[in-house]
Amino acid sequence: MYDTIIVGSGPAGLSAAIYAKRAGLSMLVIEKNPVSGGQVLNTYEVDNYPGLPGINGFDLGMKFREHADAQGAEFADGAVTAVKIKDPGSDSKAPVFEIETSAAKYESKTVIIASGALHSKLGVAGEEEFSGRGVSYCATCDGAFFRGKTAIVVGGGDVAVEDAIFLARGCSKVYLVHRRHELRATRILQDELMSLPNVEIIWDSIVTEIVGDNAVTGARIQNVQTKETTLVDTAAVFIAVGINPDTQQFEGLVDMDDKGYITAPESCATSVPGIFAAGDARGKRLRQIVTAVADGANAVTSVQDFLVGKS
């Protein structure tokens, strides 16, 4: 029986692990991925985390994990398939939650859901067929395979623009395909993108099909205004059109919004006493590494209050 079980090992989960150990709580982090760190691992450069400007995303994720390890945090591998209320508890007794994975079952007095989010897909022909063979959702993971070649990035936010900038350092040509005529990315990223000679933005357009033989050879791009379609030769299509919360396994357990984000205020307390949500799984205004780390700290503080009957 643990005081708290943390589902997920991204910045929110690892922050929660550090704070839980410092608070003297018995705790366990359950992680489904082979490497801790969450989405930050796929970020080439993190320039807005205080005190560590320009740090590589993988290195930052490793620092989080090393800090948790140094505190003595306990980890277990497995994808959480369900969280069940085994005993709802009472005014004088904490509840008991049963957390199931494909390999084991665990019991805990509280649960912190820090399961993060997953990349959104285009849903076009060829996307699934060529996944891993030219279709990618992580430029920093797969960009090196396409050095000297042409690549397409789909999207208009910070991640898409960061991906295009990163790929431009190794690819001969990078196309950024965006459905609107202005980008959503921050101005500093836009300015850097516009300064690159081997990047071309295809405005007001969408990818309608990804084509190839054994691997990607091109993408059909349609102008949303004129409906004209063009086949653009490319060796890779990097998709950066947003994320969806990885919370399907908690549907029906806690309240969520219409997008699947868990409803929880700054205290991270969900609609179920004893269950807390942190990081990208929680509905909030800003989803950044720094806010995920803050959520982890807040969630553990709320866990402590809950265990001593303050909430």
C-alpha positions in Angstrom: 0.0 0.0 0.0 1.5 3.3 -1.2 0.7 6.8 0.0 0.6 7.8 -3.6 1.0 6.3 -7.1 2.1 8.6 -9.9 0.9 7.6 -13.4 3.4 8.9 -15.9 7.1 10.0 -15.9 7.2 13.2 -17.8 8.1 16.5 -16.1 4.9 16.5 -14.0 5.3 12.9 -12.9 9.0 13.3 -12.1 8.4 16.6 -10.3 5.7 14.8 -8.2 8.1 12.0 -7.5 10.8 14.4 -6.2 8.3 16.3 -4.0 6.7 13.1 -2.7 10.1 11.6 -1.6 11.1 14.9 0.0 7.8 14.8 1.9 8.5 11.3 3.2 5.7 9.7 1.3 5.8 6.1 0.2 5.4 6.4 -3.6 5.6 4.6 -6.9 5.9 6.0 -10.5 4.4 3.8 -13.1 5.8 4.6 -16.6 4.8 3.0 -19.9 7.7 4.4 -21.9 11.2 2.9 -21.8 12.8 6.3 -21.0 11.5 8.9 -18.5 11.0 12.5 -19.6 7.8 12.6 -21.6 7.4 14.9 -24.6 10.4 16.9 -23.6 12.6 14.1 -24.9 11.5 15.0 -28.4 12.4 18.7 -28.1 15.7 19.6 -29.8 16.3 22.8 -27.7 14.5 24.2 -24.6 15.1 27.9 -24.4 12.4 28.9 -21.9 13.1 26.7 -18.8 14.5 29.1 -16.2 18.2 28.8 -15.4 18.9 26.3 -18.3 18.6 28.3 -21.5 19.3 26.3 -24.7 19.4 22.9 -23.0 18.7 19.9 -25.1 15.3 18.4 -24.4 16.7 14.9 -23.9 19.3 16.2 -21.4 16.6 18.1 -19.4 14.5 14.9 -19.2 17.5 13.0 -18.0 18.2 15.6 -15.3 14.7 15.3 -14.1 15.0 11.5 -13.9 18.4 11.7 -12.2 17.0 14.0 -9.6 14.2 11.7 -8.9 16.6 8.7 -8.6 18.8 10.6 -6.2 15.8 11.2 -4.0 15.1 7.4 -4.0 12.0 7.5 -6.1 10.6 4.0 -6.9 9.7 3.2 -10.5 7.8 0.4 -12.2 7.3 -0.3 -15.9 3.8 -0.8 -17.4 0.9 0.9 -19.1 -1.9 1.7 -16.7 -5.1 0.1 -18.0 -7.5 1.1 -15.2 -7.8 2.8 -11.9 -10.5 1.5 -9.6 -11.9 2.7 -6.3 -11.5 -0.4 -4.1 -12.6 1.4 -0.9 -14.0 5.0 -1.0 -12.7 5.7 2.5 -14.4 7.8 5.2 -13.7 10.8 7.3 -11.3 8.8 9.5 -9.8 6.5 6.8 -8.2 7.2 3.4 -9.6 5.5 0.3 -7.9 2.6 -1.4 -7.3 2.7 -5.1 -6.3 -0.2 -7.2 -4.1 0.6 -10.2 -3.9 -2.0 -12.9 -1.3 -2.4 -15.5 -0.8 -5.2 -18.1 1.7 -6.8 -15.7 0.6 -6.1 -12.1 -1.8 -4.5 -9.7 -0.9 -1.9 -7.1 -2.8 -0.3 -4.2 -2.5 3.3 -3.0 -4.2 5.8 -0.8 -4.0 8.5 -3.5 -3.3 8.7 -7.3 -1.6 11.4 -9.3 -2.5 11.2 -13.0 0.4 12.7 -15.0 -0.1 10.6 -18.1 0.6 13.5 -20.5 -0.6 13.8 -24.1 -0.1 12.2 -27.5 0.5 13.6 -30.9 -2.6 14.4 -33.0 -2.7 12.8 -36.5 -3.8 14.1 -39.8 -6.0 11.2 -40.6 -5.1 11.2 -44.3 -4.3 8.4 -46.7 -0.8 7.1 -46.4 -0.2 8.4 -42.9 -0.5 5.0 -41.1 1.0 3.1 -44.0 4.2 5.1 -44.0 4.5 5.7 -40.3 8.2 5.1 -39.5 9.0 5.0 -43.2 9.0 8.8 -43.8 6.0 9.8 -41.6 7.1 11.0 -38.2 5.8 13.0 -35.3 9.2 13.8 -33.9 11.7 15.8 -35.9 14.5 15.6 -33.3 14.0 11.8 -33.2 14.0 11.1 -36.9 15.4 14.2 -38.6 18.9 12.8 -39.0 17.6 10.1 -41.3 16.8 12.8 -43.9 20.0 14.8 -44.1 20.5 16.3 -47.5 16.9 15.5 -48.5 13.6 17.3 -48.7 11.2 17.3 -45.8 7.7 18.6 -45.2 6.5 19.8 -41.8 2.7 20.2 -41.2 1.5 22.7 -38.7 1.7 26.3 -37.7 2.4 26.4 -33.9 5.6 26.5 -31.9 6.3 22.8 -32.3 5.9 22.9 -36.1 8.1 25.9 -36.5 10.7 24.5 -34.1 10.7 21.3 -36.2 11.2 23.2 -39.4 14.1 25.2 -38.0 15.7 22.0 -36.7 15.3 20.1 -40.0 16.6 23.1 -42.0 20.0 22.5 -40.4 20.4 19.2 -42.1 17.8 19.0 -45.0 18.4 20.5 -48.4 14.8 21.9 -48.4 12.0 22.1 -45.9 8.4 23.0 -46.7 6.1 24.2 -43.9 2.5 23.5 -44.8 -0.1 25.5 -42.9 -3.8 25.7 -43.4 -3.9 29.5 -42.6 -2.1 32.5 -43.8 -0.4 33.3 -40.5 1.5 31.2 -38.1 0.5 30.6 -34.4 4.1 30.3 -33.3 5.7 32.9 -31.1 7.3 35.8 -33.0 10.9 35.0 -32.1 10.4 31.5 -33.7 8.7 33.0 -36.8 11.6 35.5 -37.3 14.1 32.7 -37.1 12.2 30.6 -39.5 11.8 33.4 -42.1 15.5 34.0 -42.0 16.3 30.5 -43.3 17.0 30.3 -47.0 16.1 26.7 -47.4 12.6 26.9 -45.8 9.5 27.6 -47.9 6.1 28.1 -46.3 3.1 26.8 -48.3 0.2 29.0 -47.0 -3.5 28.2 -46.9 -2.9 24.6 -47.6 -3.4 21.1 -46.2 -1.9 17.7 -46.9 -4.5 15.4 -48.3 -2.4 12.3 -49.0 1.0 10.9 -48.4 2.4 8.8 -51.2 5.3 6.4 -51.7 6.4 2.9 -52.5 8.4 1.3 -49.7 8.9 4.7 -48.1 7.5 8.3 -48.5 8.2 9.9 -51.9 5.7 12.8 -51.9 2.6 14.4 -50.5 -0.4 15.8 -52.2 -1.1 19.4 -51.0 -4.3 21.2 -51.5 -4.9 24.9 -51.3 -7.9 25.5 -49.2 -8.9 28.6 -51.1 -8.5 27.5 -54.7 -8.9 23.7 -54.1 -5.9 23.2 -56.4 -3.8 20.1 -55.6 -0.1 19.8 -56.1 2.2 16.7 -55.6 5.3 17.8 -53.8 8.3 15.5 -53.8 9.6 14.8 -50.3 11.4 12.0 -48.4 9.6 12.8 -45.1 6.5 14.3 -43.6 6.7 15.5 -40.1 3.3 16.1 -38.5 3.0 18.7 -35.7 -0.7 19.6 -35.6 -1.2 19.5 -31.8 -1.7 17.0 -29.0 -4.5 15.1 -27.4 -4.5 14.1 -23.7 -3.6 10.5 -22.9 -6.5 10.0 -20.6 -8.8 7.5 -22.3 -8.2 4.9 -19.5 -9.6 7.3 -16.9 -12.9 8.0 -18.8 -15.8 7.6 -16.4 -13.6 7.8 -13.4 -13.0 11.6 -13.1 -14.6 14.6 -14.7 -13.1 15.7 -18.1 -13.8 18.4 -20.6 -15.0 17.7 -24.1 -11.4 17.3 -25.3 -10.5 14.7 -22.7 -8.5 16.9 -20.4 -9.1 16.1 -16.7 -11.0 18.9 -14.9 -8.9 20.1 -12.0 -8.0 23.5 -10.5 -4.5 24.6 -9.5 -4.7 22.3 -6.5 -4.8 19.5 -9.1 -7.7 17.9 -7.2 -10.1 16.0 -9.5 -13.8 15.3 -9.0 -12.8 12.1 -7.1 -11.4 12.7 -3.6 -7.9 11.2 -3.5 -7.2 11.5 -7.3 -5.2 14.4 -8.6 -4.2 15.4 -12.1 -1.0 17.1 -13.2 0.8 18.2 -16.4 -0.6 18.0 -19.9 -3.4 15.6 -18.8 -5.0 18.5 -16.8 -7.2 21.1 -18.4 -5.4 24.5 -18.1 -4.4 27.6 -20.0 -0.7 26.9 -20.6 1.0 23.6 -21.2 4.7 24.0 -20.8 7.5 22.2 -19.1 7.6 24.8 -16.3 3.8 24.5 -15.7 4.0 20.7 -15.7 6.7 20.8 -13.0 4.6 23.2 -11.0 1.6 20.9 -11.2 3.7 18.0 -9.9 4.6 20.1 -6.8 1.0 21.3 -6.3 -0.4 17.8 -6.7 1.9 16.4 -3.9 1.1 19.3 -1.6 -2.6 18.4 -2.1 -1.9 14.7 -1.5 -0.2 15.6 1.8 -3.2 17.7 2.8 -5.6 15.0 1.8 -3.8 12.3 3.8 -3.9 14.3 7.0 -7.5 15.3 6.4 -7.1 18.9 5.4 -9.0 18.5 2.1 
